[in-house]
Amino acid sequence: MPVNLSVKNVPDALAQRLRERAHRNRRSLQRELLTILEGVASERGAAPSGDGPAAGALTVTQVSERAAALFPGGTRSSMGYIRELRDGR
């Protein structure tokens, strides 16, 4: 029989991040929280297959945000880099 759990005094910033994560994963907040709990409680530490990315995995948006933070001016053209390598032989 299912059990109802309650988490009290969740900081506003954390609640907002959880809502955003649920939105990115196209889930309700309730389903997102259950998925997180399932992933943490599983032996492998990952979410059940077919139910979302592994625990700790980055979303495409998170990777993009990290890349933008690391390379605020962008990166040079890969085509130019390949030409440099080719012409440098």
ZICORQUI-V337035 format. One record per pair of residues at least 4 apart in sequence whose C-alpha atoms are under 6 Angstrom apart, sorted by sequence separation. I is the first residue (numbers start at 0). GAP is how many residues later the second one is. D is the distance in whole Angstrom. If there is no record, write none. Layout:
I_GAP_D, I_GAP_D
This chain:
21_4_6, 22_4_6, 26_4_6, 36_4_6, 37_4_6, 57_4_6, 66_4_6, 67_4_5, 82_4_6, 83_4_6, 21_5_5, 26_5_6, 39_5_5, 21_6_6, 38_6_5, 21_7_5, 38_7_4, 46_7_5, 38_8_4, 45_8_5, 45_9_5, 18_10_6, 21_10_5
